[in-house]
Amino acid sequence: MASQESINDSDTGESEPRVKRARKARTGQSRSFDVLVYGSINTDLTMVTERLPQAGETLTAQSFSQGTGGKGANQAVAISRMSRSRRDGIQFRELMDTKLAESSTLDDISMPLLELYQHDDIIVNMVGAVGHDPFGIERAKEIAMEHIFTFPIHEVEASTGIANIIVEKESGENRILLFPGANSLIETKTTLQGIDENYYNLLVVDLEVPLVRAMEVMKHAHNHGMKIVFNPSPAIKNIPREAIEIVSYLIVNETEAAILSERDVAFVEDESNLSATADLLLEKGAETVIITLGGRGSYFKQRVKGETSDGRVQASKVGKVVDTTGAGDTFLGAFVYQLAMATASKRNLDHQYALRWASVAAALSVQRPGAMASIPYGDEVNEAFMMNE
């Protein structure tokens, strides 16, 4: 349970004193470019098997692992890792692991970040909800170890979200069964206050949290002139136009593009229909549409002030596919990192370059097991990118 000093607000589930202390502690420091990730936090329970069981059949898995996941958490970690080397990332994890060894509350987890805080050009802030259970504390610890500000993570009266993941060993393809749990009760009040105070510069949102709350945060961010990256995954039908027309970047895979454009997946998968599919999404109001195509790469189309541009980026070469879980989140996080760096330095984003760089990051991730565990660091992506050029 949270300490008496940071008892949750009955309406928001947020620990406002903790967030305010964090912001006060950073007052006077040279300003970073702050990315706000508003999304899900889950416990991933992953089993690797030779094949999927048939109805009524029981198979013995070859391996089992437990870790931190959720689209929001994965994307936050991907953005954060892109800004540092593997060596620096591991050193920071080791320092935080020592600091957090006896941590049992969100305050215990959050405050050491201020002691070990290393100023970066890009700072990632994670807003998410966890339950009053051991999984919740463990998830918050894991996220904090990634040099992510966890002050906005809050406990609610629900169990922490769970994702049961089955990975086929030969193909690396996965099947996921998700229980949202605490993600369904994610707060908005303190997030909106942070936006009011111009604390954040760029917003990233997924749909493993309730659409109505995601929309509330997106509208507020839009009113404050923030760029918004919207990943409507898992996709749902009939997303209101008002949710898409305020989006700077709409990032979807082929299945999500089909649902949002009200077309068959086969239509979207046809290479000759990519431009038409993007047009259908641009007509809903998005400024830029990015469609990820798995092993085929990605496609983007942008319409700004009446001018339209597009581009096709091929996927990076992959050796052995081990596990595709989290590859899309890695791609998105790497792209957002490039977007944040361009925006922070007030230069136009080179979309072809950013998407190629994100493709390399995703290619590295699928050659490793796990979701969050497979996300590469910036120096690894840079090295692989140079080899692919």
Contacts in CASP RR format, 6 or more apart in sequence:
PFRMAT RR
TARGET T0000
AUTHOR 0000-0000-0000
METHOD contacts of the structure
MODEL  1
MASQESINDSDTGESEPRVKRARKARTGQSRSFDVLVYGSINTDLTMVTE
RLPQAGETLTAQSFSQGTGGKGANQAVAISRMSRSRRDGIQFRELMDTKL
AESSTLDDISMPLLELYQHDDIIVNMVGAVGHDPFGIERAKEIAMEHIFT
FPIHEVEASTGIANIIVEKESGENRILLFPGANSLIETKTTLQGIDENYY
NLLVVDLEVPLVRAMEVMKHAHNHGMKIVFNPSPAIKNIPREAIEIVSYL
IVNETEAAILSERDVAFVEDESNLSATADLLLEKGAETVIITLGGRGSYF
KQRVKGETSDGRVQASKVGKVVDTTGAGDTFLGAFVYQLAMATASKRNLD
HQYALRWASVAAALSVQRPGAMASIPYGDEVNEAFMMNE
1 105 0 8 1.000
1 132 0 8 1.000
1 155 0 8 1.000
2 8 0 8 1.000
2 15 0 8 1.000
2 105 0 8 1.000
2 106 0 8 1.000
2 107 0 8 1.000
2 155 0 8 1.000
3 105 0 8 1.000
3 107 0 8 1.000
5 17 0 8 1.000
5 107 0 8 1.000
6 15 0 8 1.000
6 16 0 8 1.000
6 17 0 8 1.000
6 18 0 8 1.000
6 105 0 8 1.000
6 106 0 8 1.000
6 107 0 8 1.000
7 15 0 8 1.000
8 14 0 8 1.000
8 15 0 8 1.000
8 154 0 8 1.000
8 155 0 8 1.000
8 156 0 8 1.000
9 15 0 8 1.000
9 16 0 8 1.000
9 189 0 8 1.000
9 190 0 8 1.000
11 189 0 8 1.000
12 154 0 8 1.000
12 187 0 8 1.000
12 188 0 8 1.000
12 189 0 8 1.000
12 190 0 8 1.000
13 129 0 8 1.000
13 154 0 8 1.000
13 155 0 8 1.000
13 156 0 8 1.000
13 185 0 8 1.000
13 187 0 8 1.000
14 152 0 8 1.000
14 154 0 8 1.000
14 187 0 8 1.000
14 189 0 8 1.000
14 190 0 8 1.000
15 106 0 8 1.000
15 107 0 8 1.000
15 151 0 8 1.000
15 154 0 8 1.000
15 155 0 8 1.000
16 190 0 8 1.000
18 106 0 8 1.000
18 107 0 8 1.000
18 110 0 8 1.000
18 111 0 8 1.000
18 151 0 8 1.000
19 151 0 8 1.000
19 152 0 8 1.000
19 190 0 8 1.000
21 111 0 8 1.000
21 151 0 8 1.000
22 110 0 8 1.000
22 113 0 8 1.000
22 114 0 8 1.000
22 149 0 8 1.000
22 151 0 8 1.000
23 197 0 8 1.000
23 199 0 8 1.000
25 114 0 8 1.000
26 114 0 8 1.000
26 117 0 8 1.000
29 119 0 8 1.000
30 119 0 8 1.000
32 119 0 8 1.000
32 120 0 8 1.000
32 121 0 8 1.000
32 122 0 8 1.000
32 123 0 8 1.000
33 121 0 8 1.000
33 122 0 8 1.000
33 123 0 8 1.000
33 201 0 8 1.000
33 202 0 8 1.000
33 340 0 8 1.000
33 341 0 8 1.000
33 343 0 8 1.000
33 344 0 8 1.000
34 123 0 8 1.000
34 124 0 8 1.000
34 125 0 8 1.000
34 199 0 8 1.000
34 200 0 8 1.000
34 201 0 8 1.000
34 202 0 8 1.000
35 79 0 8 1.000
35 122 0 8 1.000
35 123 0 8 1.000
35 124 0 8 1.000
35 125 0 8 1.000
35 200 0 8 1.000
35 201 0 8 1.000
35 202 0 8 1.000
35 203 0 8 1.000
35 204 0 8 1.000
35 336 0 8 1.000
35 340 0 8 1.000
36 125 0 8 1.000
36 127 0 8 1.000
36 191 0 8 1.000
36 195 0 8 1.000
36 200 0 8 1.000
36 202 0 8 1.000
36 203 0 8 1.000
36 204 0 8 1.000
36 221 0 8 1.000
37 72 0 8 1.000
37 75 0 8 1.000
37 76 0 8 1.000
37 79 0 8 1.000
37 124 0 8 1.000
37 125 0 8 1.000
37 126 0 8 1.000
37 127 0 8 1.000
37 204 0 8 1.000
37 205 0 8 1.000
38 72 0 8 1.000
38 127 0 8 1.000
38 128 0 8 1.000
38 186 0 8 1.000
38 191 0 8 1.000
38 203 0 8 1.000
38 204 0 8 1.000
38 205 0 8 1.000
38 209 0 8 1.000
38 214 0 8 1.000
38 217 0 8 1.000
39 70 0 8 1.000
39 71 0 8 1.000
39 72 0 8 1.000
39 73 0 8 1.000
39 126 0 8 1.000
39 127 0 8 1.000
39 128 0 8 1.000
39 183 0 8 1.000
39 186 0 8 1.000
39 205 0 8 1.000
39 206 0 8 1.000
39 208 0 8 1.000
39 209 0 8 1.000
39 214 0 8 1.000
40 69 0 8 1.000
40 70 0 8 1.000
40 71 0 8 1.000
40 72 0 8 1.000
40 73 0 8 1.000
40 128 0 8 1.000
40 161 0 8 1.000
40 180 0 8 1.000
40 183 0 8 1.000
40 206 0 8 1.000
40 208 0 8 1.000
40 209 0 8 1.000
41 68 0 8 1.000
41 69 0 8 1.000
41 70 0 8 1.000
41 72 0 8 1.000
41 73 0 8 1.000
41 126 0 8 1.000
41 128 0 8 1.000
41 129 0 8 1.000
41 130 0 8 1.000
41 136 0 8 1.000
41 139 0 8 1.000
41 140 0 8 1.000
41 143 0 8 1.000
41 153 0 8 1.000
41 160 0 8 1.000
41 161 0 8 1.000
41 182 0 8 1.000
41 183 0 8 1.000
42 68 0 8 1.000
42 69 0 8 1.000
42 70 0 8 1.000
42 73 0 8 1.000
42 139 0 8 1.000
42 160 0 8 1.000
42 161 0 8 1.000
42 162 0 8 1.000
42 163 0 8 1.000
42 178 0 8 1.000
42 183 0 8 1.000
42 208 0 8 1.000
43 66 0 8 1.000
43 67 0 8 1.000
43 68 0 8 1.000
43 69 0 8 1.000
43 135 0 8 1.000
43 136 0 8 1.000
43 138 0 8 1.000
43 139 0 8 1.000
43 160 0 8 1.000
43 161 0 8 1.000
43 162 0 8 1.000
43 163 0 8 1.000
44 65 0 8 1.000
44 66 0 8 1.000
44 67 0 8 1.000
44 68 0 8 1.000
44 69 0 8 1.000
44 70 0 8 1.000
44 163 0 8 1.000
44 165 0 8 1.000
44 325 0 8 1.000
44 370 0 8 1.000
44 371 0 8 1.000
44 372 0 8 1.000
45 64 0 8 1.000
45 66 0 8 1.000
45 67 0 8 1.000
45 162 0 8 1.000
45 163 0 8 1.000
45 164 0 8 1.000
45 165 0 8 1.000
46 64 0 8 1.000
46 65 0 8 1.000
46 66 0 8 1.000
46 67 0 8 1.000
46 165 0 8 1.000
46 166 0 8 1.000
46 167 0 8 1.000
46 325 0 8 1.000
46 370 0 8 1.000
46 371 0 8 1.000
47 61 0 8 1.000
47 62 0 8 1.000
47 63 0 8 1.000
47 64 0 8 1.000
47 165 0 8 1.000
47 166 0 8 1.000
47 167 0 8 1.000
48 61 0 8 1.000
48 62 0 8 1.000
48 63 0 8 1.000
48 64 0 8 1.000
48 167 0 8 1.000
48 169 0 8 1.000
48 323 0 8 1.000
48 369 0 8 1.000
49 59 0 8 1.000
49 61 0 8 1.000
49 62 0 8 1.000
49 166 0 8 1.000
49 167 0 8 1.000
49 168 0 8 1.000
49 169 0 8 1.000
50 59 0 8 1.000
50 62 0 8 1.000
50 168 0 8 1.000
50 169 0 8 1.000
50 170 0 8 1.000
51 59 0 8 1.000
51 168 0 8 1.000
52 166 0 8 1.000
52 168 0 8 1.000
52 175 0 8 1.000
53 59 0 8 1.000
62 169 0 8 1.000
65 369 0 8 1.000
65 370 0 8 1.000
67 138 0 8 1.000
67 142 0 8 1.000
67 372 0 8 1.000
67 373 0 8 1.000
68 138 0 8 1.000
68 139 0 8 1.000
68 142 0 8 1.000
68 143 0 8 1.000
68 372 0 8 1.000
69 139 0 8 1.000
69 163 0 8 1.000
69 371 0 8 1.000
69 372 0 8 1.000
70 163 0 8 1.000
70 208 0 8 1.000
70 329 0 8 1.000
70 371 0 8 1.000
71 206 0 8 1.000
71 208 0 8 1.000
71 231 0 8 1.000
71 233 0 8 1.000
71 329 0 8 1.000
72 126 0 8 1.000
72 128 0 8 1.000
72 204 0 8 1.000
72 206 0 8 1.000
72 208 0 8 1.000
72 329 0 8 1.000
73 126 0 8 1.000
73 139 0 8 1.000
73 142 0 8 1.000
73 143 0 8 1.000
73 372 0 8 1.000
74 326 0 8 1.000
74 329 0 8 1.000
74 330 0 8 1.000
74 371 0 8 1.000
74 372 0 8 1.000
74 375 0 8 1.000
75 204 0 8 1.000
75 206 0 8 1.000
75 231 0 8 1.000
75 329 0 8 1.000
75 332 0 8 1.000
75 333 0 8 1.000
75 336 0 8 1.000
76 124 0 8 1.000
76 126 0 8 1.000
76 143 0 8 1.000
76 146 0 8 1.000
76 148 0 8 1.000
76 204 0 8 1.000
77 143 0 8 1.000
77 146 0 8 1.000
77 148 0 8 1.000
77 372 0 8 1.000
77 375 0 8 1.000
78 329 0 8 1.000
78 330 0 8 1.000
78 332 0 8 1.000
78 333 0 8 1.000
78 334 0 8 1.000
78 336 0 8 1.000
78 337 0 8 1.000
78 361 0 8 1.000
78 375 0 8 1.000
79 122 0 8 1.000
79 124 0 8 1.000
79 204 0 8 1.000
79 333 0 8 1.000
79 334 0 8 1.000
79 336 0 8 1.000
79 337 0 8 1.000
79 340 0 8 1.000
80 122 0 8 1.000
80 124 0 8 1.000
80 146 0 8 1.000
80 147 0 8 1.000
80 148 0 8 1.000
81 89 0 8 1.000
81 146 0 8 1.000
81 375 0 8 1.000
81 376 0 8 1.000
81 377 0 8 1.000
81 378 0 8 1.000
82 333 0 8 1.000
82 334 0 8 1.000
82 337 0 8 1.000
82 361 0 8 1.000
82 377 0 8 1.000
82 378 0 8 1.000
82 381 0 8 1.000
83 120 0 8 1.000
83 121 0 8 1.000
83 122 0 8 1.000
83 337 0 8 1.000
83 378 0 8 1.000
84 92 0 8 1.000
84 120 0 8 1.000
84 147 0 8 1.000
84 377 0 8 1.000
84 378 0 8 1.000
84 379 0 8 1.000
85 377 0 8 1.000
85 378 0 8 1.000
85 379 0 8 1.000
86 376 0 8 1.000
86 377 0 8 1.000
86 378 0 8 1.000
86 379 0 8 1.000
86 380 0 8 1.000
87 379 0 8 1.000
89 146 0 8 1.000
89 147 0 8 1.000
89 377 0 8 1.000
92 116 0 8 1.000
92 118 0 8 1.000
92 145 0 8 1.000
92 147 0 8 1.000
93 145 0 8 1.000
93 146 0 8 1.000
95 116 0 8 1.000
96 112 0 8 1.000
96 113 0 8 1.000
96 116 0 8 1.000
96 141 0 8 1.000
96 144 0 8 1.000
96 145 0 8 1.000
97 145 0 8 1.000
99 112 0 8 1.000
99 115 0 8 1.000
99 116 0 8 1.000
100 108 0 8 1.000
100 109 0 8 1.000
100 112 0 8 1.000
100 141 0 8 1.000
100 144 0 8 1.000
100 145 0 8 1.000
102 108 0 8 1.000
103 109 0 8 1.000
103 137 0 8 1.000
103 141 0 8 1.000
104 137 0 8 1.000
105 137 0 8 1.000
106 137 0 8 1.000
106 140 0 8 1.000
106 150 0 8 1.000
106 153 0 8 1.000
106 154 0 8 1.000
106 155 0 8 1.000
109 137 0 8 1.000
109 140 0 8 1.000
109 141 0 8 1.000
109 144 0 8 1.000
109 150 0 8 1.000
110 140 0 8 1.000
110 144 0 8 1.000
110 149 0 8 1.000
110 150 0 8 1.000
110 151 0 8 1.000
110 153 0 8 1.000
112 144 0 8 1.000
113 144 0 8 1.000
113 147 0 8 1.000
113 149 0 8 1.000
113 150 0 8 1.000
113 151 0 8 1.000
118 147 0 8 1.000
120 147 0 8 1.000
121 341 0 8 1.000
121 344 0 8 1.000
122 337 0 8 1.000
122 340 0 8 1.000
122 341 0 8 1.000
122 344 0 8 1.000
123 149 0 8 1.000
124 147 0 8 1.000
124 148 0 8 1.000
124 149 0 8 1.000
125 148 0 8 1.000
125 149 0 8 1.000
125 151 0 8 1.000
125 152 0 8 1.000
125 200 0 8 1.000
126 143 0 8 1.000
126 148 0 8 1.000
126 149 0 8 1.000
126 150 0 8 1.000
126 152 0 8 1.000
126 153 0 8 1.000
127 152 0 8 1.000
127 153 0 8 1.000
127 186 0 8 1.000
127 187 0 8 1.000
127 191 0 8 1.000
128 152 0 8 1.000
128 153 0 8 1.000
128 154 0 8 1.000
128 183 0 8 1.000
128 186 0 8 1.000
128 209 0 8 1.000
129 153 0 8 1.000
129 154 0 8 1.000
129 155 0 8 1.000
129 156 0 8 1.000
129 158 0 8 1.000
129 182 0 8 1.000
129 183 0 8 1.000
129 185 0 8 1.000
129 186 0 8 1.000
129 187 0 8 1.000
130 136 0 8 1.000
130 137 0 8 1.000
130 139 0 8 1.000
130 140 0 8 1.000
130 153 0 8 1.000
130 154 0 8 1.000
130 155 0 8 1.000
130 156 0 8 1.000
130 160 0 8 1.000
130 161 0 8 1.000
130 182 0 8 1.000
131 155 0 8 1.000
131 156 0 8 1.000
131 157 0 8 1.000
131 158 0 8 1.000
131 159 0 8 1.000
131 160 0 8 1.000
131 161 0 8 1.000
131 181 0 8 1.000
131 182 0 8 1.000
132 155 0 8 1.000
132 156 0 8 1.000
132 157 0 8 1.000
133 159 0 8 1.000
133 160 0 8 1.000
135 159 0 8 1.000
135 160 0 8 1.000
135 161 0 8 1.000
135 162 0 8 1.000
136 155 0 8 1.000
136 160 0 8 1.000
136 182 0 8 1.000
139 160 0 8 1.000
140 150 0 8 1.000
140 153 0 8 1.000
142 372 0 8 1.000
143 150 0 8 1.000
143 153 0 8 1.000
144 150 0 8 1.000
152 190 0 8 1.000
152 191 0 8 1.000
154 187 0 8 1.000
155 182 0 8 1.000
156 182 0 8 1.000
156 185 0 8 1.000
156 186 0 8 1.000
156 187 0 8 1.000
157 185 0 8 1.000
158 181 0 8 1.000
158 182 0 8 1.000
158 184 0 8 1.000
158 185 0 8 1.000
159 179 0 8 1.000
159 181 0 8 1.000
159 182 0 8 1.000
160 181 0 8 1.000
160 182 0 8 1.000
161 178 0 8 1.000
161 179 0 8 1.000
161 180 0 8 1.000
161 181 0 8 1.000
161 182 0 8 1.000
161 183 0 8 1.000
162 178 0 8 1.000
162 179 0 8 1.000
162 181 0 8 1.000
163 176 0 8 1.000
163 177 0 8 1.000
163 178 0 8 1.000
163 179 0 8 1.000
164 176 0 8 1.000
164 177 0 8 1.000
164 178 0 8 1.000
165 174 0 8 1.000
165 175 0 8 1.000
165 176 0 8 1.000
165 325 0 8 1.000
165 371 0 8 1.000
166 174 0 8 1.000
166 175 0 8 1.000
166 176 0 8 1.000
167 173 0 8 1.000
167 174 0 8 1.000
167 323 0 8 1.000
167 325 0 8 1.000
167 369 0 8 1.000
167 370 0 8 1.000
168 174 0 8 1.000
171 321 0 8 1.000
172 321 0 8 1.000
172 322 0 8 1.000
172 323 0 8 1.000
172 324 0 8 1.000
172 366 0 8 1.000
173 324 0 8 1.000
174 323 0 8 1.000
174 324 0 8 1.000
174 325 0 8 1.000
176 325 0 8 1.000
178 208 0 8 1.000
178 234 0 8 1.000
180 208 0 8 1.000
180 209 0 8 1.000
183 208 0 8 1.000
183 209 0 8 1.000
184 209 0 8 1.000
184 210 0 8 1.000
186 209 0 8 1.000
186 210 0 8 1.000
186 213 0 8 1.000
187 213 0 8 1.000
188 213 0 8 1.000
188 216 0 8 1.000
188 217 0 8 1.000
191 217 0 8 1.000
191 220 0 8 1.000
192 216 0 8 1.000
192 217 0 8 1.000
192 220 0 8 1.000
194 200 0 8 1.000
195 217 0 8 1.000
195 220 0 8 1.000
195 221 0 8 1.000
195 224 0 8 1.000
195 226 0 8 1.000
196 220 0 8 1.000
196 224 0 8 1.000
198 224 0 8 1.000
200 221 0 8 1.000
200 226 0 8 1.000
201 226 0 8 1.000
201 227 0 8 1.000
201 340 0 8 1.000
201 343 0 8 1.000
201 344 0 8 1.000
202 226 0 8 1.000
202 227 0 8 1.000
202 228 0 8 1.000
202 229 0 8 1.000
202 336 0 8 1.000
202 339 0 8 1.000
202 340 0 8 1.000
202 343 0 8 1.000
203 217 0 8 1.000
203 218 0 8 1.000
203 221 0 8 1.000
203 226 0 8 1.000
203 227 0 8 1.000
203 228 0 8 1.000
203 229 0 8 1.000
204 229 0 8 1.000
204 231 0 8 1.000
204 332 0 8 1.000
204 333 0 8 1.000
204 336 0 8 1.000
205 214 0 8 1.000
205 217 0 8 1.000
205 218 0 8 1.000
205 228 0 8 1.000
205 229 0 8 1.000
205 230 0 8 1.000
205 231 0 8 1.000
206 214 0 8 1.000
206 231 0 8 1.000
206 232 0 8 1.000
206 233 0 8 1.000
207 214 0 8 1.000
207 231 0 8 1.000
207 232 0 8 1.000
207 233 0 8 1.000
207 234 0 8 1.000
207 235 0 8 1.000
207 236 0 8 1.000
208 233 0 8 1.000
208 234 0 8 1.000
211 236 0 8 1.000
211 239 0 8 1.000
211 243 0 8 1.000
214 243 0 8 1.000
215 240 0 8 1.000
215 242 0 8 1.000
215 243 0 8 1.000
218 228 0 8 1.000
218 230 0 8 1.000
218 243 0 8 1.000
218 246 0 8 1.000
218 247 0 8 1.000
219 242 0 8 1.000
219 246 0 8 1.000
221 228 0 8 1.000
222 228 0 8 1.000
222 246 0 8 1.000
227 248 0 8 1.000
227 249 0 8 1.000
227 339 0 8 1.000
227 343 0 8 1.000
228 246 0 8 1.000
228 247 0 8 1.000
228 248 0 8 1.000
228 249 0 8 1.000
229 247 0 8 1.000
229 248 0 8 1.000
229 249 0 8 1.000
229 251 0 8 1.000
229 332 0 8 1.000
229 336 0 8 1.000
229 339 0 8 1.000
230 243 0 8 1.000
230 244 0 8 1.000
230 247 0 8 1.000
230 249 0 8 1.000
230 250 0 8 1.000
230 251 0 8 1.000
230 286 0 8 1.000
231 251 0 8 1.000
231 252 0 8 1.000
231 332 0 8 1.000
232 239 0 8 1.000
232 250 0 8 1.000
232 252 0 8 1.000
232 256 0 8 1.000
232 260 0 8 1.000
233 252 0 8 1.000
233 253 0 8 1.000
233 256 0 8 1.000
234 256 0 8 1.000
235 252 0 8 1.000
235 255 0 8 1.000
235 256 0 8 1.000
235 259 0 8 1.000
235 260 0 8 1.000
236 259 0 8 1.000
237 259 0 8 1.000
239 260 0 8 1.000
241 284 0 8 1.000
241 285 0 8 1.000
244 250 0 8 1.000
244 260 0 8 1.000
244 281 0 8 1.000
244 284 0 8 1.000
244 285 0 8 1.000
244 286 0 8 1.000
245 284 0 8 1.000
245 285 0 8 1.000
245 286 0 8 1.000
247 285 0 8 1.000
247 286 0 8 1.000
247 287 0 8 1.000
248 286 0 8 1.000
248 287 0 8 1.000
248 288 0 8 1.000
249 286 0 8 1.000
249 287 0 8 1.000
249 288 0 8 1.000
249 289 0 8 1.000
249 290 0 8 1.000
249 339 0 8 1.000
250 260 0 8 1.000
250 281 0 8 1.000
250 286 0 8 1.000
250 288 0 8 1.000
250 289 0 8 1.000
250 290 0 8 1.000
251 290 0 8 1.000
251 292 0 8 1.000
251 332 0 8 1.000
251 335 0 8 1.000
252 260 0 8 1.000
252 281 0 8 1.000
252 289 0 8 1.000
252 290 0 8 1.000
252 291 0 8 1.000
252 292 0 8 1.000
253 291 0 8 1.000
253 292 0 8 1.000
253 293 0 8 1.000
253 294 0 8 1.000
253 328 0 8 1.000
254 265 0 8 1.000
254 268 0 8 1.000
254 269 0 8 1.000
254 291 0 8 1.000
254 292 0 8 1.000
254 293 0 8 1.000
254 294 0 8 1.000
255 265 0 8 1.000
255 268 0 8 1.000
257 263 0 8 1.000
257 268 0 8 1.000
257 277 0 8 1.000
257 281 0 8 1.000
257 291 0 8 1.000
258 264 0 8 1.000
258 265 0 8 1.000
258 267 0 8 1.000
258 268 0 8 1.000
258 277 0 8 1.000
260 280 0 8 1.000
260 281 0 8 1.000
260 284 0 8 1.000
261 268 0 8 1.000
261 277 0 8 1.000
261 280 0 8 1.000
261 281 0 8 1.000
262 280 0 8 1.000
263 273 0 8 1.000
263 277 0 8 1.000
263 280 0 8 1.000
267 273 0 8 1.000
267 277 0 8 1.000
268 274 0 8 1.000
268 277 0 8 1.000
268 291 0 8 1.000
271 296 0 8 1.000
274 291 0 8 1.000
274 299 0 8 1.000
274 312 0 8 1.000
275 299 0 8 1.000
275 301 0 8 1.000
275 310 0 8 1.000
277 291 0 8 1.000
278 289 0 8 1.000
278 291 0 8 1.000
278 299 0 8 1.000
278 300 0 8 1.000
278 301 0 8 1.000
278 310 0 8 1.000
279 301 0 8 1.000
281 289 0 8 1.000
282 289 0 8 1.000
282 301 0 8 1.000
282 303 0 8 1.000
287 302 0 8 1.000
287 303 0 8 1.000
287 304 0 8 1.000
288 300 0 8 1.000
288 301 0 8 1.000
288 302 0 8 1.000
288 303 0 8 1.000
288 304 0 8 1.000
288 351 0 8 1.000
289 300 0 8 1.000
289 301 0 8 1.000
289 302 0 8 1.000
290 298 0 8 1.000
290 299 0 8 1.000
290 300 0 8 1.000
290 335 0 8 1.000
290 355 0 8 1.000
291 298 0 8 1.000
291 299 0 8 1.000
291 300 0 8 1.000
292 298 0 8 1.000
292 328 0 8 1.000
292 331 0 8 1.000
293 299 0 8 1.000
293 315 0 8 1.000
294 315 0 8 1.000
294 327 0 8 1.000
295 315 0 8 1.000
295 318 0 8 1.000
296 314 0 8 1.000
296 315 0 8 1.000
297 313 0 8 1.000
297 314 0 8 1.000
297 315 0 8 1.000
297 359 0 8 1.000
298 312 0 8 1.000
298 313 0 8 1.000
298 315 0 8 1.000
298 331 0 8 1.000
298 355 0 8 1.000
298 358 0 8 1.000
298 359 0 8 1.000
299 310 0 8 1.000
299 311 0 8 1.000
299 312 0 8 1.000
299 313 0 8 1.000
300 310 0 8 1.000
300 311 0 8 1.000
300 313 0 8 1.000
300 351 0 8 1.000
300 355 0 8 1.000
301 308 0 8 1.000
301 309 0 8 1.000
301 310 0 8 1.000
301 311 0 8 1.000
302 308 0 8 1.000
302 309 0 8 1.000
302 310 0 8 1.000
302 351 0 8 1.000
311 351 0 8 1.000
311 352 0 8 1.000
313 352 0 8 1.000
313 355 0 8 1.000
313 356 0 8 1.000
313 359 0 8 1.000
314 359 0 8 1.000
315 359 0 8 1.000
315 362 0 8 1.000
315 363 0 8 1.000
316 356 0 8 1.000
316 359 0 8 1.000
316 360 0 8 1.000
316 362 0 8 1.000
316 363 0 8 1.000
316 384 0 8 1.000
316 388 0 8 1.000
317 363 0 8 1.000
317 388 0 8 1.000
318 363 0 8 1.000
318 366 0 8 1.000
318 367 0 8 1.000
319 367 0 8 1.000
320 367 0 8 1.000
321 366 0 8 1.000
321 367 0 8 1.000
322 366 0 8 1.000
322 367 0 8 1.000
322 368 0 8 1.000
322 369 0 8 1.000
322 374 0 8 1.000
323 366 0 8 1.000
323 368 0 8 1.000
323 369 0 8 1.000
323 370 0 8 1.000
323 371 0 8 1.000
323 374 0 8 1.000
324 366 0 8 1.000
325 370 0 8 1.000
325 371 0 8 1.000
325 374 0 8 1.000
326 365 0 8 1.000
326 370 0 8 1.000
326 371 0 8 1.000
326 372 0 8 1.000
326 374 0 8 1.000
326 375 0 8 1.000
327 362 0 8 1.000
327 365 0 8 1.000
327 366 0 8 1.000
327 374 0 8 1.000
328 362 0 8 1.000
329 371 0 8 1.000
329 375 0 8 1.000
330 358 0 8 1.000
330 361 0 8 1.000
330 362 0 8 1.000
330 364 0 8 1.000
330 365 0 8 1.000
330 374 0 8 1.000
330 375 0 8 1.000
330 376 0 8 1.000
331 358 0 8 1.000
331 359 0 8 1.000
331 361 0 8 1.000
331 362 0 8 1.000
332 358 0 8 1.000
333 358 0 8 1.000
333 361 0 8 1.000
334 357 0 8 1.000
334 358 0 8 1.000
334 360 0 8 1.000
334 361 0 8 1.000
334 362 0 8 1.000
334 381 0 8 1.000
335 354 0 8 1.000
335 355 0 8 1.000
335 357 0 8 1.000
335 358 0 8 1.000
338 349 0 8 1.000
338 353 0 8 1.000
338 354 0 8 1.000
338 357 0 8 1.000
338 358 0 8 1.000
339 349 0 8 1.000
339 354 0 8 1.000
342 348 0 8 1.000
342 349 0 8 1.000
342 350 0 8 1.000
342 354 0 8 1.000
343 349 0 8 1.000
356 385 0 8 1.000
356 388 0 8 1.000
357 381 0 8 1.000
357 385 0 8 1.000
360 381 0 8 1.000
360 384 0 8 1.000
360 385 0 8 1.000
360 388 0 8 1.000
361 375 0 8 1.000
361 376 0 8 1.000
361 378 0 8 1.000
361 381 0 8 1.000
363 384 0 8 1.000
364 374 0 8 1.000
364 376 0 8 1.000
364 380 0 8 1.000
364 381 0 8 1.000
364 384 0 8 1.000
365 374 0 8 1.000
365 375 0 8 1.000
365 376 0 8 1.000
366 374 0 8 1.000
367 374 0 8 1.000
368 374 0 8 1.000
376 384 0 8 1.000
END
